[in-house]
């Protein structure tokens, strides 16, 4: 299994299973969270950086 660390935002410190899709996450992922700015069940956006598929950085919450 491959994991990416979530950096910043409401899911900071958590790890996301990215097995088979790590490189695709450079474009980002909208993850469901209970702790975001817009309330439970909403999404928060994380993006990767080229060359570092094991780290996803928080971009912001999605209303």
Legacy VTK file of the C-alpha trace (Angstrom):
# vtk DataFile Version 3.0
C-alpha trace
ASCII
DATASET POLYDATA
POINTS 63 float
0.000 0.000 0.000
1.043 3.590 -0.649
0.054 6.475 1.602
0.215 10.248 1.315
0.479 12.545 4.331
-2.145 15.306 4.518
-0.480 18.615 5.386
-2.505 21.491 6.890
-6.254 22.001 7.005
-8.859 19.997 8.891
-7.288 16.613 8.077
-3.715 17.635 8.973
-1.578 14.719 10.092
-3.850 12.045 8.635
-2.695 9.666 5.937
-4.612 8.854 2.754
-4.342 5.521 0.947
-3.209 6.454 -2.578
-2.319 2.977 -3.792
-2.292 3.070 -7.589
-3.280 6.726 -7.819
-0.493 8.704 -6.106
0.635 10.537 -9.262
-2.947 11.457 -10.231
-3.305 13.353 -6.954
-0.955 16.090 -8.133
-4.192 17.582 -9.540
-5.820 17.267 -6.137
-8.509 15.504 -4.199
-11.705 16.719 -2.556
-12.039 14.765 0.685
-15.086 14.561 2.933
-14.438 15.977 6.390
-16.370 16.543 9.593
-14.084 19.404 10.654
-14.132 21.835 7.712
-15.149 25.483 7.717
-18.544 24.718 6.144
-19.701 22.056 8.575
-19.836 18.274 8.779
-20.074 16.220 5.618
-18.545 18.919 3.400
-15.315 18.643 1.455
-11.821 19.963 1.869
-9.374 20.229 -1.028
-5.793 18.910 -0.989
-3.274 18.993 -3.843
-0.008 17.239 -4.455
3.174 18.645 -5.898
5.171 17.194 -8.791
7.844 14.868 -7.490
6.250 14.494 -4.044
3.229 12.173 -4.441
3.515 11.165 -0.777
2.430 14.619 0.489
-0.856 16.416 -0.186
-1.141 20.061 0.888
-4.363 21.743 1.973
-5.753 24.296 -0.489
-9.036 25.186 1.206
-12.514 24.031 2.117
-15.330 23.683 -0.408
-18.791 25.036 0.505
LINES 1 64
63 0 1 2 3 4 5 6 7 8 9 10 11 12 13 14 15 16 17 18 19 20 21 22 23 24 25 26 27 28 29 30 31 32 33 34 35 36 37 38 39 40 41 42 43 44 45 46 47 48 49 50 51 52 53 54 55 56 57 58 59 60 61 62
